[in-house]
Amino acid sequence: MLMVLLLMVVGAAAELFTMGAILPFLALLTQPDRAALPPVAARALQGVAGWWGVTPLLAASGLFAVLAAAAAVLRLLLTWASSRFVFAVGADLGEEVYRRILQQPYSYHLQHNSSETLAGVGKVSILVMGFLAPAMQLLIASVMAVVLLVGMLLVNVQVALMAGLTFGGMYFFINRWAKRQLHRNGQVIAVAEAQKIKALQEGVGAIRDVILDGNHQVYVAAFAGSDRPQRTAQALNNVLASAPKYVVESAGMVLIVFLAYYLTQQAGGAAQAVPVLGALALGAQRVLPHMQNIYNAVAYMQGNQSGAADAIALLQLPVPAAQNAGRLAMQKPEATPKAPLLDLQGIFFSYGHNLPAVLKGVDLQITRGQRIGFVGATGSGKSTLIDLIMGLLSPTAGKMLVDGIELTAANMQAWQKRIAHVPQAIFLTDSSIAENIALGIAKEAIDMPRLWAAVDQAQLRDVVNQLPQGLDTRVGERGVQLSGGQRQRIGIARALYKNADVLILDEATSALDSDTESKVMDAIYSLNPEMVVLMIAHRTSTLARCGMIYKMAAGRMIQQEAGEDKNAGKT
């Protein structure tokens, strides 16, 4: 920014000197006698002419050309520095918006459509291109215009005031007329962006059904219904931003004709008028683009105000307080009895103030080494309970303790680091099998022996060995190149690679055949005997070896029974 400000000042000075130099140059052109120049300028010109071995007029021409070229180079440097600054700020803002969105609690993401979130991140570009870049343009153009107008005042006060008020007034009133339409168009553009992303996500996400049903046109029409009004609004904004240029240029030519007539009627006639008129004409030629840039900047900022406001709102999302990075104590001091690993006391939960409770007074103690199953009809609260255990949701009432320590926002991340979760629908990135198992870890930082151990435990080695590139085989977007069972095994391997204290399986084997599921469960039950395994499943065979099975209904635990795993801890 300091570089931009410095170049702005130097560039403005160069513009002023270029305009100021035209006056003595034209005076010398119309009156070759050097006496027509100020004494200092005459002596300097004579010295340069003697050094170059040319006539004073040719020396003056050369000096003017050098000055004009230097001014052009400075303008180019200023454009480069200001653009680099704006886009560097844009990179910072884009990263900050994405960081804040990812750090929002799980409840935030439950309440917001993913297309809205993606559109919000995209609106950082609107903030940069439609607001910050025009703001920088406005600043530069304003400085240049003010400096040039001051220079014109030094040449001729009356004429400069007349030109400044005429051009400035025209731009002012045109902007007042267009302001409301620009704002309306900006709202259309901002709303349409989220709707377009939604149409794209739904069409591509449901591509199998789209192809089978042949209803491509429904999704195309939904996209076009947002895209076309957005493009129309953008086109109108461009017209409103550039149209005044032609009106003001025409008015400027008419004004110069009248100024020429006015100056030739003054004392000294045309001989005195030509240098002054030339300097003022050059000044106007320099000032008008800056005035147009000022108008353009204001118009674009008004037209993109809604989109920029959405991006700014994302920048104001609260960032969670610094969390305790250390692990929660495995147990309380020796002087106290050993506490359960996890203790849920009177847990209630509702997804909203006006919504019914999903969990109603749940009490649950889990000790190390337990294998626990949860069963119940859809909507009974199983998945919500698991989300609470994982710290994705916070209880509406009641409290949760780990090793006798109450879970709070400050130590929640430490608890979550001890949990591995395998959902029914596994999310896979368009990368290799190895990168999907060690999700979120740089490829070069993957612990390969640990990775292969997880592959074996998840019964995935046969699948990997059949692939031409083994673990480096790419799985396609969302694992489209794999079967449902293969995707689930990658999810299980991902959880096992984490080597966590608590393993949570939410219908994690539903896509596996009975033989593969049996082998996977054998591997899971043979894991660290201190590990806690929590399972949600509809197949009773999956839960057969659980030490305890809880049945849930209407948000309550209505029944519990022991499974076959007699060695597991008991509540």
Secondary structure, 3 states (H helix, E strand, C coil): CHHHHHHHHHHHHHHHHHHHHHHHHHHHHHCCCHHHCCHHHHHHHHHHHHHHCCCHHHHHHHHHHHHHHHHHHHHHHHHHHHHHHHHHHHHHHHHHHHHHHHCCCHHHHHHCCHHHHHHHHHHHHHHHHHHHHHHHHHHHHHHHHHHHHHHHHHHCHHHHHHHHHHHHHHHHHHHHHHHHHHHHHHHHHHHHHHHHHHHHHHHHHCHHHHHHHCCHHHHHHHHHHHHHHHHHHHHHHHHHHHHHHHHHHHHHHHHHHHHHHHHHCCCCHHHHHHHHHHHHHHHHHHHHHHHHHHHHHHHHHHHCHHHHHHHHHHHCCCCCCCCCCCCCCCCCCCCCCCCCCEEEEEEEECCCCCCCCCEEEEEEEECCCCEEEEEECCCCCHHHHHHHHCCCCCCCEEEEEECCEECCCCCHHHHHCCEEEECCCCCCCCCEHHHHHCCCCCHHHCCHHHHHHHHHHCCCHHHHHHCCCHHHCECCHHHCCCCHHHHHHHHHHHHHHCCCCEEEEECCCCCCCHHHHHHHHHHHHCCCCCCEEEEECCCCCCCCCCCEEEEEECCEEEEEECCCCCCCCCC
